[in-house]
Amino acid sequence: MEPAEIKRLIESGIPGCAAEVEGDGTHFSARIVSERFSGKSLLQQHRIVYEALGGRVGTEIHALSLQTLTPEQWSRKLALKVD
């Protein structure tokens, strides 16, 4: 599976999110920014992503590292990089 396909699956499964995905064909890392993560625990956020991937984690995707952020968290992170 290619990073672009994982990005497409995440973005279609979590409408309005922005995803960045990198990987080598079996091991991937993804940063997903979504308003849908607001008020959710980290475990709940990751479950949202896994649901969007439709059971591919563990089969087509052997390893996936996730960074899930709300738009506010992403804005703060970007502001820290600028300062």
Contact map, one row per residue, 1 for C-alpha under 8 A:
11101100000000000000000011000000000000000000000000000000000110000000000000000000000
11111100000000000000001110000000000000000000000000000000000000000000000000000000000
11111110000000000000111110010000000000000000000000000000000000000000000000000000000
01111111000000000000100000000000000000000000000000000000000000000000000000000000000
11111111100000000000000000000000000000000000000000000000000000000000000000000000000
11111111110000000000100000000000000000000000000000001000000000000000000000000000000
00111111111000000011100000000000000000000000000000000000000000000000000000000000000
00011111111100000000000000000000000000000000000000000000000000000000000000000000000
00001111111110000000000000000000000000000000000000011000000000000000000000000000000
00000111111111000010000000000000000000000000000010011000000000000000000000000000000
00000011111111111110000000000000000000000000000000000000000000000000000000000000000
00000001111111100000000000000000000000000000000000010000000000000000000000000000000
00000000111111100000000000000000000000000000000010111000000000000000000000000000000
00000000011111111000000000000000010100000000000110010000000000000000000000000000000
00000000001111111000000000000000000000000000000000000000000000000000000000000000000
00000000001001111100000000000000011000000000000000000000000000000000000000000000000
00000000001001111110000000000001111000000000000000000000000000000000000000000000000
00000000001000011111000000000001110000000000000000000000000000000000000000000000000
00000010011000001111100000000111100000000000000000000000000000000000000000000000000
00000010000000000111110000000111000000000000000000000000000000000000000000000000000
00110110000000000011111000011110000000000000000000000000000000000000000000000000000
00100000000000000001111100011100000000000000000000000000000000000000000000000000000
01100000000000000000111111111000000000000000000000000000000000000000000000000000000
01100000000000000000011111110000000000000000000000000000000000000000000000000000000
11100000000000000000001111110000000000000000000000000000000010000000000000000000000
10000000000000000000001111110000000000000000000000000000000111100000000000000000000
00000000000000000000001111111000000000000000000000000000000011110000000000000000000
00100000000000000000111111111100000000000000000000000000000010111000000000000000000
00000000000000000000111000111110000000000000000000000000000000011110000000000000000
00000000000000000011110000011111000000000000000000000000000000011110000000000000000
00000000000000000011100000001111100000000000000000000000000000000111100000000000000
00000000000000001111000000000111110000000000000000000000000000000111100000000000000
00000000000000001110000000000011111000000000000000000000000000000001111001000000000
00000000000001011100000000000001111111000000000000000000000000000001111000000000000
00000000000000011000000000000000111111000000000000000000000000000000011000000000000
00000000000001000000000000000000011111000000000000000000000000000000010000000000000
00000000000000000000000000000000011111111000100000000000000000000001110000000000000
00000000000000000000000000000000011111110000000000000000000000000000010000000000000
00000000000000000000000000000000000011111000000000000000000000000000000000000000000
00000000000000000000000000000000000011111111100000000000000000000000000000000000000
00000000000000000000000000000000000010111111100000000000000000000000000000000000000
00000000000000000000000000000000000000011111110000000000000000000001000000000000000
00000000000000000000000000000000000000011111111000000000000000000000000000000000000
00000000000000000000000000000000000000011111111100000000000000000000000000000000000
00000000000000000000000000000000000010011111111110000000000000000001000000000000000
00000000000000000000000000000000000000000111111111000000000000000101000000000000000
00000000000000000000000000000000000000000011111111100000000000000000000000000000000
00000000000001000000000000000000000000000001111111110000000000000000000000000000000
00000000010011000000000000000000000000000000111111111000000000000000000000000000000
00000000000000000000000000000000000000000000011111111110100000000000000000000000000
00000000000010000000000000000000000000000000001111111110000000000000000000000000000
00000000110111000000000000000000000000000000000111111100000000000000000000000000000
00000100110010000000000000000000000000000000000011111111100000000000000000000000000
00000000000000000000000000000000000000000000000001111111100000000000000000000000000
00000000000000000000000000000000000000000000000001101111111000000000000000000000000
00000000000000000000000000000000000000000000000000001111111110000000000000000000000
00000000000000000000000000000000000000000000000001001111111111110000000000000000000
00000000000000000000000000000000000000000000000000000011111111100000000000000000000
00000000000000000000000000000000000000000000000000000011111111000000000000000000000
10000000000000000000000001000000000000000000000000000001111111000000000000000000000
10000000000000000000000011110000000000000000000000000001111111110000000000000000000
00000000000000000000000001100000000000000000000000000000111111110000000000000000000
00000000000000000000000001110000000000000000000000000000110011111000000000000000000
00000000000000000000000000111100000000000000000000000000100011111100000000000000000
00000000000000000000000000011100000000000000000000000000000000111110000000000000000
00000000000000000000000000001111000000000000010000000000000000011111000000000000000
00000000000000000000000000001111000000000000000000000000000000001111100000000000000
00000000000000000000000000000011110010000100110000000000000000000111110000000000000
00000000000000000000000000000011110010000000000000000000000000000011111111000000000
00000000000000000000000000000000111111000000000000000000000000000001111111000000000
00000000000000000000000000000000111000000000000000000000000000000000111111100000000
00000000000000000000000000000000000000000000000000000000000000000000111111110000000
00000000000000000000000000000000000000000000000000000000000000000000111111111000000
00000000000000000000000000000000100000000000000000000000000000000000111111111100000
00000000000000000000000000000000000000000000000000000000000000000000001111111110000
00000000000000000000000000000000000000000000000000000000000000000000000111111111000
00000000000000000000000000000000000000000000000000000000000000000000000011111111100
00000000000000000000000000000000000000000000000000000000000000000000000001111111110
00000000000000000000000000000000000000000000000000000000000000000000000000111111111
00000000000000000000000000000000000000000000000000000000000000000000000000011111111
00000000000000000000000000000000000000000000000000000000000000000000000000001111111
00000000000000000000000000000000000000000000000000000000000000000000000000000111111
00000000000000000000000000000000000000000000000000000000000000000000000000000011111
